[in-house]
């Protein structure tokens, strides 16, 4: 279960808007997080509280395959991104680092900046606690849920390899 305050952005937010080019050489998520959305809202990272939720319009994460874009969002403390649609490479990069991304056009359009949201990933349910609305998104397939629960693609593979190397139990 995810719960946090919504931070609303519009359509076609590209990776340069998510993380400025002058910060892309940083390597730690927390460092990247200090610059998250700085080109669009220089005060954004300072307002985010751990667990908050980023809400956007269409084509979020377009522009490039920069993996630091979802890392900066996660490093800022954002627990989930809801959008009308995502650029495919951004979507996959986010899943790979266990940053939940949810496609739900109705929730994205009807959520206001500052609304309190509660998300149940397993059910694909988004509750806008401020407005008293409930939105349905398609829940993740089992594999994606497992990948996110493991902490991302690298950790998922690490755990799988560890299980495969364990001797069989009698």
PAVO-307613 format. One record per atom (N, C-alpha, C): residue number from 1; residue in three letters; atom name; x, y, z negated. Coordinates in nm, 3 decimals, always signed. Each point is the difference from the previous one (the first is absolute). Last residue first. Example, Ala and Ser with C-alpha at 12.3 -4.5 7.8 and 13.67 -1.06 7.14 Angstrom:
<nodes>
NODE     n   res   atom        c1        c2        c3
NODE     2   SER      N    +1.285    -0.225    -0.708
NODE     2   SER     CA    +0.082    +0.119    -0.006
NODE     2   SER      C    -0.077    +0.109    -0.073
NODE     1   ALA      N    +0.029    -0.572    +0.007
NODE     1   ALA     CA    -0.089    +0.119    +0.000
NODE     1   ALA      C    +0.090    +0.120    +0.000
</nodes>
This chain:
<nodes>
NODE     n   res   atom        c1        c2        c3
NODE   170   UNK      N    +1.624    -3.215    -0.096
NODE   170   UNK     CA    -0.047    -0.140    +0.004
NODE   170   UNK      C    -0.148    -0.011    -0.036
NODE   169   UNK      N    +0.247    +0.426    +0.251
NODE   169   UNK     CA    -0.039    -0.047    -0.134
NODE   169   UNK      C    -0.054    -0.142    +0.010
NODE   168   UNK      N    +0.375    +0.263    +0.327
NODE   168   UNK     CA    -0.139    -0.045    -0.015
NODE   168   UNK      C    -0.026    -0.052    -0.141
NODE   167   UNK      N    +0.369    +0.384    +0.080
NODE   167   UNK     CA    -0.015    -0.145    +0.021
NODE   167   UNK      C    -0.146    -0.041    -0.020
NODE   166   UNK      N    +0.138    +0.490    +0.182
NODE   166   UNK     CA    -0.020    -0.071    -0.126
NODE   166   UNK      C    -0.016    -0.150    +0.028
NODE   165   UNK      N    +0.033    +0.336    +0.343
NODE   165   UNK     CA    +0.128    -0.052    -0.047
NODE   165   UNK      C    -0.012    -0.077    -0.131
NODE   164   UNK      N    -0.372    +0.228    +0.208
NODE   164   UNK     CA    +0.044    -0.108    +0.089
NODE   164   UNK      C    +0.130    -0.065    -0.045
NODE   163   UNK      N    -0.175    +0.379    -0.233
NODE   163   UNK     CA    -0.088    -0.116    -0.018
NODE   163   UNK      C    +0.046    -0.119    +0.084
NODE   162   UNK      N    +0.226    +0.408    +0.060
NODE   162   UNK     CA    +0.030    -0.055    -0.133
NODE   162   UNK      C    -0.086    -0.124    -0.027
NODE   161   UNK      N    -0.084    +0.245    +0.388
NODE   161   UNK     CA    +0.126    -0.073    +0.012
NODE   161   UNK      C    +0.039    -0.065    -0.133
NODE   160   UNK      N    -0.378    +0.282    +0.002
NODE   160   UNK     CA    -0.026    -0.120    +0.078
NODE   160   UNK      C    +0.126    -0.086    +0.013
NODE   159   UNK      N    +0.033    +0.423    -0.207
NODE   159   UNK     CA    -0.073    -0.095    -0.085
NODE   159   UNK      C    -0.027    -0.131    +0.073
NODE   158   UNK      N    +0.200    +0.347    +0.248
NODE   158   UNK     CA    +0.091    -0.044    -0.107
NODE   158   UNK      C    -0.067    -0.104    -0.090
NODE   157   UNK      N    -0.263    +0.213    +0.326
NODE   157   UNK     CA    +0.091    -0.098    +0.059
NODE   157   UNK      C    +0.096    -0.055    -0.104
NODE   156   UNK      N    -0.283    +0.344    -0.138
NODE   156   UNK     CA    -0.082    -0.116    +0.035
NODE   156   UNK      C    +0.089    -0.112    +0.058
NODE   155   UNK      N    +0.194    +0.422    -0.084
NODE   155   UNK     CA    -0.021    -0.076    -0.124
NODE   155   UNK      C    -0.083    -0.126    +0.026
NODE   154   UNK      N    +0.068    +0.288    +0.363
NODE   154   UNK     CA    +0.129    -0.054    -0.045
NODE   154   UNK      C    -0.019    -0.084    -0.125
NODE   153   UNK      N    -0.385    +0.228    +0.171
NODE   153   UNK     CA    +0.048    -0.107    +0.086
NODE   153   UNK      C    +0.129    -0.064    -0.051
NODE   152   UNK      N    -0.312    +0.235    -0.368
NODE   152   UNK     CA    +0.043    +0.034    +0.135
NODE   152   UNK      C    +0.058    -0.119    +0.073
NODE   151   UNK      N    -0.191    -0.011    -0.444
NODE   151   UNK     CA    +0.085    +0.119    -0.004
NODE   151   UNK      C    +0.056    +0.038    +0.135
NODE   150   UNK      N    -0.327    -0.355    -0.144
NODE   150   UNK     CA    +0.139    -0.038    -0.023
NODE   150   UNK      C    +0.092    +0.121    -0.011
NODE   149   UNK      N    -0.461    +0.051    +0.110
NODE   149   UNK     CA    +0.012    -0.045    -0.139
NODE   149   UNK      C    +0.143    -0.038    -0.035
NODE   148   UNK      N    -0.100    +0.112    +0.449
NODE   148   UNK     CA    -0.009    +0.119    -0.086
NODE   148   UNK      C    +0.018    -0.039    -0.146
NODE   147   UNK      N    -0.016    -0.352    +0.308
NODE   147   UNK     CA    +0.118    +0.082    +0.026
NODE   147   UNK      C    +0.001    +0.123    -0.090
NODE   146   UNK      N    -0.381    -0.277    -0.003
NODE   146   UNK     CA    +0.114    -0.066    -0.066
NODE   146   UNK      C    +0.127    +0.083    +0.015
NODE   145   UNK      N    -0.381    +0.146    +0.230
NODE   145   UNK     CA    -0.021    +0.014    -0.144
NODE   145   UNK      C    +0.116    -0.061    -0.078
NODE   144   UNK      N    -0.005    -0.064    +0.462
NODE   144   UNK     CA    +0.033    +0.139    -0.032
NODE   144   UNK      C    -0.018    +0.026    -0.149
NODE   143   UNK      N    -0.128    -0.426    +0.160
NODE   143   UNK     CA    +0.143    +0.019    +0.013
NODE   143   UNK      C    +0.042    +0.142    -0.039
NODE   142   UNK      N    -0.468    -0.112    +0.015
NODE   142   UNK     CA    +0.072    -0.061    -0.112
NODE   142   UNK      C    +0.150    +0.028    +0.007
NODE   141   UNK      N    -0.307    +0.359    +0.239
NODE   141   UNK     CA    +0.009    -0.145    +0.009
NODE   141   UNK      C    +0.088    -0.053    -0.114
NODE   140   UNK      N    -0.260    +0.461    -0.084
NODE   140   UNK     CA    +0.118    -0.057    +0.065
NODE   140   UNK      C    -0.015    -0.151    +0.018
NODE   139   UNK      N    -0.443    +0.306    -0.010
NODE   139   UNK     CA    +0.107    -0.044    -0.091
NODE   139   UNK      C    +0.116    -0.058    +0.079
NODE   138   UNK      N    -0.339    +0.385    +0.173
NODE   138   UNK     CA    +0.027    -0.142    +0.020
NODE   138   UNK      C    +0.112    -0.040    -0.096
NODE   137   UNK      N    -0.328    +0.388    -0.148
NODE   137   UNK     CA    +0.103    -0.018    +0.102
NODE   137   UNK      C    +0.020    -0.150    +0.016
NODE   136   UNK      N    -0.392    +0.355    -0.232
NODE   136   UNK     CA    +0.054    -0.133    +0.028
NODE   136   UNK      C    +0.101    +0.007    +0.112
NODE   135   UNK      N    -0.217    +0.352    -0.408
NODE   135   UNK     CA    +0.032    -0.023    +0.141
NODE   135   UNK      C    +0.059    -0.139    +0.015
NODE   134   UNK      N    -0.308    +0.336    -0.363
NODE   134   UNK     CA    +0.077    -0.123    +0.017
NODE   134   UNK      C    +0.016    -0.024    +0.149
NODE   133   UNK      N    -0.121    +0.448    -0.366
NODE   133   UNK     CA    -0.015    -0.074    +0.126
NODE   133   UNK      C    +0.085    -0.126    -0.003
NODE   132   UNK      N    -0.047    +0.396    -0.319
NODE   132   UNK     CA    -0.093    -0.110    -0.021
NODE   132   UNK      C    -0.026    -0.081    +0.126
NODE   131   UNK      N    +0.304    +0.392    -0.096
NODE   131   UNK     CA    -0.121    +0.018    +0.079
NODE   131   UNK      C    -0.103    -0.111    -0.019
NODE   130   UNK      N    +0.421    -0.005    -0.235
NODE   130   UNK     CA    -0.045    +0.139    -0.008
NODE   130   UNK      C    -0.135    +0.018    +0.067
NODE   129   UNK      N    +0.234    -0.415    +0.022
NODE   129   UNK     CA    -0.060    +0.020    -0.133
NODE   129   UNK      C    -0.053    +0.142    -0.016
NODE   128   UNK      N    +0.088    -0.334    +0.415
NODE   128   UNK     CA    +0.026    +0.141    -0.027
NODE   128   UNK      C    -0.074    +0.031    -0.129
NODE   127   UNK      N    +0.185    -0.482    +0.207
NODE   127   UNK     CA    -0.102    +0.073    -0.077
NODE   127   UNK      C    +0.047    +0.144    -0.019
NODE   126   UNK      N    +0.100    -0.449    +0.336
NODE   126   UNK     CA    +0.049    +0.130    -0.043
NODE   126   UNK      C    -0.115    +0.071    -0.071
NODE   125   UNK      N    +0.145    -0.536    +0.175
NODE   125   UNK     CA    -0.099    +0.095    -0.052
NODE   125   UNK      C    +0.069    +0.126    -0.053
NODE   124   UNK      N    +0.143    -0.463    +0.172
NODE   124   UNK     CA    -0.011    +0.104    +0.101
NODE   124   UNK      C    -0.097    +0.108    -0.040
NODE   123   UNK      N    +0.155    -0.401    -0.249
NODE   123   UNK     CA    -0.137    +0.007    +0.052
NODE   123   UNK      C    -0.015    +0.102    +0.113
NODE   122   UNK      N    +0.420    -0.071    -0.219
NODE   122   UNK     CA    -0.047    -0.136    +0.030
NODE   122   UNK      C    -0.141    +0.000    +0.058
NODE   121   UNK      N    +0.209    +0.407    -0.154
NODE   121   UNK     CA    +0.056    -0.049    +0.126
NODE   121   UNK      C    -0.057    -0.136    +0.038
NODE   120   UNK      N    -0.192    +0.412    -0.287
NODE   120   UNK     CA    +0.016    -0.143    -0.022
NODE   120   UNK      C    +0.046    -0.059    +0.133
NODE   119   UNK      N    -0.009    +0.523    -0.232
NODE   119   UNK     CA    +0.007    -0.090    +0.115
NODE   119   UNK      C    +0.022    -0.143    -0.047
NODE   118   UNK      N    -0.162    +0.541    -0.149
NODE   118   UNK     CA    +0.036    -0.131    -0.054
NODE   118   UNK      C    -0.009    -0.100    +0.116
NODE   117   UNK      N    +0.036    +0.583    -0.081
NODE   117   UNK     CA    -0.033    -0.121    +0.074
NODE   117   UNK      C    +0.044    -0.124    -0.077
NODE   116   UNK      N    -0.112    +0.572    -0.042
NODE   116   UNK     CA    +0.055    -0.117    -0.070
NODE   116   UNK      C    -0.049    -0.125    +0.073
NODE   115   UNK      N    +0.076    +0.519    +0.206
NODE   115   UNK     CA    -0.094    -0.104    -0.043
NODE   115   UNK      C    +0.074    -0.114    -0.068
NODE   114   UNK      N    +0.218    +0.384    +0.215
NODE   114   UNK     CA    -0.023    +0.001    -0.144
NODE   114   UNK      C    -0.100    -0.102    -0.049
NODE   113   UNK      N    -0.033    +0.157    +0.498
NODE   113   UNK     CA    +0.123    +0.017    -0.077
NODE   113   UNK      C    -0.034    +0.008    -0.148
NODE   112   UNK      N    -0.352    -0.259    +0.291
NODE   112   UNK     CA    +0.052    +0.136    -0.011
NODE   112   UNK      C    +0.129    +0.000    -0.081
NODE   111   UNK      N    -0.295    -0.377    +0.321
NODE   111   UNK     CA    +0.074    +0.028    -0.123
NODE   111   UNK      C    +0.054    +0.142    +0.005
NODE   110   UNK      N    -0.237    -0.209    +0.368
NODE   110   UNK     CA    -0.088    +0.049    -0.107
NODE   110   UNK      C    +0.072    +0.028    -0.132
NODE   109   UNK      N    +0.219    -0.175    +0.410
NODE   109   UNK     CA    -0.073    +0.124    +0.034
NODE   109   UNK      C    -0.073    +0.058    -0.120
NODE   108   UNK      N    +0.230    -0.414    -0.049
NODE   108   UNK     CA    +0.096    +0.105    +0.033
NODE   108   UNK      C    -0.070    +0.133    +0.029
NODE   107   UNK      N    -0.261    -0.387    -0.073
NODE   107   UNK     CA    +0.062    +0.045    -0.124
NODE   107   UNK      C    +0.096    +0.115    +0.027
NODE   106   UNK      N    -0.191    -0.203    +0.377
NODE   106   UNK     CA    -0.103    +0.069    -0.080
NODE   106   UNK      C    +0.059    +0.054    -0.129
NODE   105   UNK      N    +0.282    -0.263    +0.294
NODE   105   UNK     CA    -0.036    +0.132    +0.051
NODE   105   UNK      C    -0.100    +0.077    -0.086
NODE   104   UNK      N    +0.364    -0.382    -0.093
NODE   104   UNK     CA    -0.140    +0.017    -0.037
NODE   104   UNK      C    -0.043    +0.142    +0.041
NODE   103   UNK      N    +0.455    -0.350    -0.044
NODE   103   UNK     CA    -0.075    +0.067    +0.106
NODE   103   UNK      C    -0.147    +0.004    -0.042
NODE   102   UNK      N    +0.475    -0.041    -0.297
NODE   102   UNK     CA    -0.137    -0.045    +0.024
NODE   102   UNK      C    -0.063    +0.083    +0.110
NODE   101   UNK      N    +0.496    -0.157    -0.266
NODE   101   UNK     CA    -0.059    +0.094    +0.094
NODE   101   UNK      C    -0.135    -0.058    +0.043
NODE   100   UNK      N    +0.416    -0.085    -0.405
NODE   100   UNK     CA    -0.130    -0.030    +0.060
NODE   100   UNK      C    -0.049    +0.115    +0.088
NODE    99   UNK      N    +0.500    -0.156    -0.119
NODE    99   UNK     CA    -0.081    +0.121    -0.016
NODE    99   UNK      C    -0.134    -0.029    +0.065
NODE    98   UNK      N    +0.403    -0.297    -0.014
NODE    98   UNK     CA    -0.109    -0.016    -0.098
NODE    98   UNK      C    -0.068    +0.131    -0.036
NODE    97   UNK      N    +0.338    -0.092    +0.348
NODE    97   UNK     CA    +0.055    +0.047    -0.129
NODE    97   UNK      C    -0.105    -0.004    -0.111
NODE    96   UNK      N    -0.108    -0.142    +0.447
NODE    96   UNK     CA    +0.129    -0.064    -0.027
NODE    96   UNK      C    +0.062    +0.043    -0.133
NODE    95   UNK      N    -0.398    +0.207    +0.169
NODE    95   UNK     CA    -0.027    -0.134    -0.053
NODE    95   UNK      C    +0.131    -0.068    -0.038
NODE    94   UNK      N    +0.043    +0.412    +0.215
NODE    94   UNK     CA    -0.059    +0.016    -0.133
NODE    94   UNK      C    -0.027    -0.135    -0.065
NODE    93   UNK      N    +0.150    +0.009    +0.446
NODE    93   UNK     CA    +0.108    +0.040    -0.091
NODE    93   UNK      C    -0.052    +0.016    -0.142
NODE    92   UNK      N    -0.316    -0.085    +0.339
NODE    92   UNK     CA    +0.081    -0.118    -0.029
NODE    92   UNK      C    +0.115    +0.033    -0.096
NODE    91   UNK      N    -0.274    +0.357    +0.145
NODE    91   UNK     CA    -0.081    -0.096    -0.075
NODE    91   UNK      C    +0.085    -0.120    -0.040
NODE    90   UNK      N    +0.191    +0.314    +0.288
NODE    90   UNK     CA    -0.008    +0.051    -0.137
NODE    90   UNK      C    -0.075    -0.100    -0.087
NODE    89   UNK      N    +0.017    -0.092    +0.455
NODE    89   UNK     CA    +0.131    -0.022    -0.061
NODE    89   UNK      C    +0.002    +0.051    -0.143
NODE    88   UNK      N    -0.399    +0.068    +0.259
NODE    88   UNK     CA    +0.026    -0.141    -0.031
NODE    88   UNK      C    +0.134    -0.022    -0.070
NODE    87   UNK      N    -0.297    +0.441    -0.059
NODE    87   UNK     CA    +0.091    -0.045    +0.104
NODE    87   UNK      C    +0.043    -0.141    -0.039
NODE    86   UNK      N    -0.468    +0.142    -0.191
NODE    86   UNK     CA    +0.144    +0.012    -0.020
NODE    86   UNK      C    +0.074    -0.030    +0.129
NODE    85   UNK      N    -0.531    +0.179    -0.190
NODE    85   UNK     CA    +0.081    -0.093    +0.077
NODE    85   UNK      C    +0.147    +0.031    -0.025
NODE    84   UNK      N    -0.336    +0.182    -0.276
NODE    84   UNK     CA    -0.091    -0.044    +0.106
NODE    84   UNK      C    +0.071    -0.100    +0.090
NODE    83   UNK      N    +0.177    +0.025    -0.502
NODE    83   UNK     CA    -0.010    +0.086    +0.119
NODE    83   UNK      C    -0.106    -0.053    +0.095
NODE    82   UNK      N    +0.275    -0.048    -0.521
NODE    82   UNK     CA    -0.125    -0.028    +0.071
NODE    82   UNK      C    -0.004    +0.095    +0.119
NODE    81   UNK      N    +0.394    -0.202    -0.365
NODE    81   UNK     CA    -0.039    +0.099    +0.101
NODE    81   UNK      C    -0.126    -0.051    +0.068
NODE    80   UNK      N    +0.279    -0.076    -0.507
NODE    80   UNK     CA    -0.076    -0.052    +0.113
NODE    80   UNK      C    -0.026    +0.114    +0.097
NODE    79   UNK      N    +0.252    +0.060    -0.405
NODE    79   UNK     CA    -0.023    -0.144    -0.014
NODE    79   UNK      C    -0.068    -0.062    +0.122
NODE    78   UNK      N    +0.351    +0.440    -0.129
NODE    78   UNK     CA    -0.127    -0.035    +0.064
NODE    78   UNK      C    -0.015    -0.152    -0.003
NODE    77   UNK      N    +0.390    +0.259    -0.148
NODE    77   UNK     CA    -0.095    -0.051    -0.100
NODE    77   UNK      C    -0.135    -0.036    +0.056
NODE    76   UNK      N    +0.430    +0.146    +0.216
NODE    76   UNK     CA    -0.069    +0.115    -0.061
NODE    76   UNK      C    -0.097    -0.044    -0.108
NODE    75   UNK      N    +0.233    -0.321    +0.269
NODE    75   UNK     CA    +0.090    +0.066    -0.095
NODE    75   UNK      C    -0.061    +0.120    -0.069
NODE    74   UNK      N    -0.236    -0.222    +0.348
NODE    74   UNK     CA    +0.008    -0.086    -0.119
NODE    74   UNK      C    +0.088    +0.064    -0.107
NODE    73   UNK      N    -0.018    +0.221    +0.406
NODE    73   UNK     CA    -0.134    +0.001    -0.060
NODE    73   UNK      C    +0.000    -0.082    -0.128
NODE    72   UNK      N    +0.387    -0.005    +0.259
NODE    72   UNK     CA    -0.014    +0.130    -0.066
NODE    72   UNK      C    -0.136    +0.010    -0.069
NODE    71   UNK      N    +0.092    -0.384    +0.260
NODE    71   UNK     CA    +0.080    +0.000    -0.124
NODE    71   UNK      C    -0.014    +0.132    -0.074
NODE    70   UNK      N    -0.200    -0.050    +0.429
NODE    70   UNK     CA    -0.076    -0.063    -0.108
NODE    70   UNK      C    +0.078    -0.007    -0.131
NODE    69   UNK      N    +0.241    +0.201    +0.352
NODE    69   UNK     CA    -0.128    +0.069    -0.020
NODE    69   UNK      C    -0.085    -0.070    -0.106
NODE    68   UNK      N    +0.425    -0.164    +0.169
NODE    68   UNK     CA    +0.005    +0.084    -0.119
NODE    68   UNK      C    -0.131    +0.073    -0.025
NODE    67   UNK      N    +0.095    -0.276    +0.388
NODE    67   UNK     CA    -0.042    -0.076    -0.118
NODE    67   UNK      C    +0.001    +0.084    -0.127
NODE    66   UNK      N    -0.061    +0.130    +0.537
NODE    66   UNK     CA    +0.077    +0.031    -0.120
NODE    66   UNK      C    -0.054    -0.075    -0.122
NODE    65   UNK      N    -0.117    +0.025    +0.496
NODE    65   UNK     CA    -0.001    -0.123    -0.080
NODE    65   UNK      C    +0.077    +0.020    -0.130
NODE    64   UNK      N    -0.290    +0.384    +0.286
NODE    64   UNK     CA    +0.124    -0.077    +0.007
NODE    64   UNK      C    -0.013    -0.124    -0.088
NODE    63   UNK      N    -0.386    +0.291    +0.130
NODE    63   UNK     CA    +0.120    +0.077    +0.031
NODE    63   UNK      C    +0.128    -0.078    +0.011
NODE    62   UNK      N    -0.488    -0.043    -0.312
NODE    62   UNK     CA    +0.043    -0.006    +0.141
NODE    62   UNK      C    +0.137    +0.067    +0.014
NODE    61   UNK      N    -0.302    -0.061    -0.401
NODE    61   UNK     CA    +0.131    -0.064    +0.013
NODE    61   UNK      C    +0.049    -0.012    +0.143
NODE    60   UNK      N    -0.521    +0.051    -0.065
NODE    60   UNK     CA    +0.098    +0.034    -0.104
NODE    60   UNK      C    +0.129    -0.078    +0.023
NODE    59   UNK      N    -0.449    +0.056    +0.257
NODE    59   UNK     CA    +0.136    -0.016    +0.051
NODE    59   UNK      C    +0.108    +0.038    -0.102
NODE    58   UNK      N    -0.482    +0.188    -0.120
NODE    58   UNK     CA    +0.036    -0.095    +0.106
NODE    58   UNK      C    +0.151    +0.001    +0.025
NODE    57   UNK      N    -0.144    +0.189    -0.467
NODE    57   UNK     CA    -0.089    -0.020    +0.113
NODE    57   UNK      C    +0.052    -0.106    +0.095
NODE    56   UNK      N    +0.099    +0.017    -0.549
NODE    56   UNK     CA    +0.028    +0.074    +0.123
NODE    56   UNK      C    -0.100    -0.035    +0.108
NODE    55   UNK      N    +0.175    -0.041    -0.564
NODE    55   UNK     CA    -0.113    -0.022    +0.091
NODE    55   UNK      C    +0.024    +0.086    +0.124
NODE    54   UNK      N    +0.274    -0.215    -0.467
NODE    54   UNK     CA    +0.004    +0.091    +0.112
NODE    54   UNK      C    -0.113    -0.039    +0.096
NODE    53   UNK      N    +0.072    -0.069    -0.555
NODE    53   UNK     CA    -0.033    -0.060    +0.129
NODE    53   UNK      C    +0.004    +0.107    +0.108
NODE    52   UNK      N    +0.222    -0.108    -0.540
NODE    52   UNK     CA    -0.087    +0.078    +0.087
NODE    52   UNK      C    -0.009    -0.062    +0.139
NODE    51   UNK      N    +0.288    -0.153    -0.370
NODE    51   UNK     CA    -0.127    -0.067    +0.025
NODE    51   UNK      C    -0.094    +0.077    +0.091
NODE    50   UNK      N    +0.369    +0.265    -0.278
NODE    50   UNK     CA    +0.011    -0.142    +0.038
NODE    50   UNK      C    -0.138    -0.064    +0.012
NODE    49   UNK      N    +0.022    +0.510    +0.104
NODE    49   UNK     CA    +0.019    -0.079    -0.123
NODE    49   UNK      C    +0.009    -0.146    +0.042
NODE    48   UNK      N    +0.073    +0.502    +0.271
NODE    48   UNK     CA    -0.034    -0.143    -0.005
NODE    48   UNK      C    +0.029    -0.059    -0.136
NODE    47   UNK      N    +0.109    +0.456    +0.140
NODE    47   UNK     CA    -0.137    -0.020    -0.048
NODE    47   UNK      C    -0.037    -0.147    -0.020
NODE    46   UNK      N    +0.425    +0.154    +0.183
NODE    46   UNK     CA    -0.011    +0.049    -0.137
NODE    46   UNK      C    -0.138    -0.020    -0.061
NODE    45   UNK      N    +0.096    -0.103    +0.458
NODE    45   UNK     CA    +0.069    -0.095    -0.088
NODE    45   UNK      C    -0.009    +0.042    -0.146
NODE    44   UNK      N    -0.191    +0.300    +0.333
NODE    44   UNK     CA    -0.064    -0.130    -0.011
NODE    44   UNK      C    +0.067    -0.092    -0.103
NODE    43   UNK      N    +0.104    +0.465    +0.174
NODE    43   UNK     CA    -0.030    -0.026    -0.142
NODE    43   UNK      C    -0.056    -0.140    -0.024
NODE    42   UNK      N    +0.107    +0.184    +0.444
NODE    42   UNK     CA    +0.122    -0.004    -0.080
NODE    42   UNK      C    -0.023    -0.032    -0.148
NODE    41   UNK      N    -0.261    -0.116    +0.458
NODE    41   UNK     CA    -0.039    +0.056    -0.129
NODE    41   UNK      C    +0.120    -0.009    -0.094
NODE    40   UNK      N    +0.051    -0.114    +0.457
NODE    40   UNK     CA    -0.141    +0.036    +0.006
NODE    40   UNK      C    -0.048    +0.070    -0.127
NODE    39   UNK      N    +0.450    -0.166    +0.057
NODE    39   UNK     CA    -0.024    +0.086    +0.116
NODE    39   UNK      C    -0.145    +0.048    +0.009
NODE    38   UNK      N    +0.136    -0.310    -0.344
NODE    38   UNK     CA    +0.054    +0.134    -0.021
NODE    38   UNK      C    -0.023    +0.093    +0.118
NODE    37   UNK      N    -0.112    -0.489    -0.120
NODE    37   UNK     CA    -0.097    +0.096    +0.055
NODE    37   UNK      C    +0.049    +0.146    -0.009
NODE    36   UNK      N    +0.304    -0.308    -0.270
NODE    36   UNK     CA    -0.120    -0.053    +0.065
NODE    36   UNK      C    -0.096    +0.113    +0.035
NODE    35   UNK      N    +0.436    +0.000    -0.243
NODE    35   UNK     CA    -0.019    +0.073    +0.126
NODE    35   UNK      C    -0.126    -0.044    +0.076
NODE    34   UNK      N    +0.149    -0.199    -0.413
NODE    34   UNK     CA    +0.005    +0.144    -0.031
NODE    34   UNK      C    -0.026    +0.086    +0.125
NODE    33   UNK      N    +0.040    -0.480    +0.025
NODE    33   UNK     CA    -0.128    +0.046    -0.050
NODE    33   UNK      C    -0.003    +0.148    -0.032
NODE    32   UNK      N    +0.403    -0.231    +0.121
NODE    32   UNK     CA    -0.085    +0.026    +0.115
NODE    32   UNK      C    -0.134    +0.059    -0.043
NODE    31   UNK      N    +0.283    -0.143    -0.340
NODE    31   UNK     CA    +0.057    +0.118    +0.066
NODE    31   UNK      C    -0.085    +0.039    +0.120
NODE    30   UNK      N    -0.117    -0.394    -0.221
NODE    30   UNK     CA    -0.031    +0.117    -0.085
NODE    30   UNK      C    +0.056    +0.128    +0.060
NODE    29   UNK      N    +0.098    -0.421    +0.216
NODE    29   UNK     CA    -0.139    +0.044    +0.014
NODE    29   UNK      C    -0.034    +0.125    -0.083
NODE    28   UNK      N    +0.497    -0.093    +0.187
NODE    28   UNK     CA    -0.082    -0.042    -0.113
NODE    28   UNK      C    -0.143    +0.053    +0.016
NODE    27   UNK      N    +0.351    +0.106    +0.318
NODE    27   UNK     CA    -0.023    -0.144    -0.003
NODE    27   UNK      C    -0.091    -0.047    -0.113
NODE    26   UNK      N    +0.113    +0.450    +0.364
NODE    26   UNK     CA    -0.006    -0.042    -0.139
NODE    26   UNK      C    -0.037    -0.148    -0.005
NODE    25   UNK      N    +0.014    +0.263    +0.403
NODE    25   UNK     CA    +0.120    -0.076    -0.034
NODE    25   UNK      C    +0.006    -0.040    -0.146
NODE    24   UNK      N    -0.350    +0.277    +0.205
NODE    24   UNK     CA    -0.010    -0.140    +0.042
NODE    24   UNK      C    +0.124    -0.083    -0.031
NODE    23   UNK      N    -0.125    +0.492    -0.065
NODE    23   UNK     CA    +0.001    -0.092    -0.115
NODE    23   UNK      C    +0.005    -0.146    +0.040
NODE    22   UNK      N    -0.029    +0.383    +0.306
NODE    22   UNK     CA    +0.118    +0.025    -0.084
NODE    22   UNK      C    +0.009    -0.094    -0.120
NODE    21   UNK      N    -0.377    -0.004    +0.306
NODE    21   UNK     CA    +0.120    -0.059    +0.058
NODE    21   UNK      C    +0.124    +0.022    -0.088
NODE    20   UNK      N    -0.491    -0.023    -0.223
NODE    20   UNK     CA    +0.076    +0.089    +0.088
NODE    20   UNK      C    +0.130    -0.064    +0.046
NODE    19   UNK      N    -0.469    -0.248    -0.126
NODE    19   UNK     CA    +0.135    +0.019    -0.059
NODE    19   UNK      C    +0.081    +0.088    +0.096
NODE    18   UNK      N    -0.464    -0.042    +0.079
NODE    18   UNK     CA    +0.006    -0.081    -0.122
NODE    18   UNK      C    +0.134    +0.020    -0.071
NODE    17   UNK      N    -0.081    +0.200    +0.422
NODE    17   UNK     CA    -0.084    +0.065    -0.101
NODE    17   UNK      C    +0.006    -0.073    -0.133
NODE    16   UNK      N    +0.220    -0.183    +0.367
NODE    16   UNK     CA    +0.069    +0.125    -0.035
NODE    16   UNK      C    -0.080    +0.079    -0.103
NODE    15   UNK      N    -0.189    -0.393    +0.185
NODE    15   UNK     CA    +0.103    -0.032    -0.099
NODE    15   UNK      C    +0.084    +0.122    -0.037
NODE    14   UNK      N    -0.501    +0.096    +0.160
NODE    14   UNK     CA    +0.110    -0.082    +0.050
NODE    14   UNK      C    +0.106    -0.020    -0.107
NODE    13   UNK      N    -0.548    +0.104    +0.043
NODE    13   UNK     CA    +0.114    +0.031    -0.086
NODE    13   UNK      C    +0.114    -0.092    +0.043
NODE    12   UNK      N    -0.477    +0.057    +0.182
NODE    12   UNK     CA    +0.128    +0.001    +0.070
NODE    12   UNK      C    +0.117    +0.048    -0.085
NODE    11   UNK      N    -0.471    +0.134    -0.205
NODE    11   UNK     CA    +0.031    -0.093    +0.108
NODE    11   UNK      C    +0.144    +0.017    +0.049
NODE    10   UNK      N    -0.116    +0.170    -0.502
NODE    10   UNK     CA    -0.079    -0.010    +0.121
NODE    10   UNK      C    +0.046    -0.108    +0.097
NODE     9   UNK      N    +0.012    +0.028    -0.569
NODE     9   UNK     CA    +0.068    +0.057    +0.115
NODE     9   UNK      C    -0.083    -0.028    +0.124
NODE     8   UNK      N    -0.030    -0.026    -0.591
NODE     8   UNK     CA    -0.058    -0.010    +0.134
NODE     8   UNK      C    +0.084    +0.075    +0.105
NODE     7   UNK      N    +0.009    -0.266    -0.502
NODE     7   UNK     CA    +0.069    +0.113    +0.062
NODE     7   UNK      C    -0.031    -0.009    +0.149
NODE     6   UNK      N    -0.225    -0.228    -0.485
NODE     6   UNK     CA    +0.021    +0.010    +0.144
NODE     6   UNK      C    +0.073    +0.129    +0.036
NODE     5   UNK      N    +0.021    -0.313    -0.466
NODE     5   UNK     CA    -0.057    +0.123    +0.056
NODE     5   UNK      C    +0.037    +0.009    +0.148
NODE     4   UNK      N    -0.042    -0.481    -0.273
NODE     4   UNK     CA    +0.077    +0.124    +0.005
NODE     4   UNK      C    -0.078    +0.112    +0.065
NODE     3   UNK      N    +0.046    -0.581    -0.099
NODE     3   UNK     CA    -0.082    +0.116    -0.036
NODE     3   UNK      C    +0.087    +0.125    +0.001
NODE     2   UNK      N    -0.036    -0.574    +0.138
NODE     2   UNK     CA    +0.074    +0.126    +0.012
NODE     2   UNK      C    -0.095    +0.113    -0.038
NODE     1   UNK      N    +0.046    -0.573    -0.060
NODE     1   UNK     CA    -0.085    +0.118    +0.000
NODE     1   UNK      C    +0.090    +0.124    +0.000
</nodes>
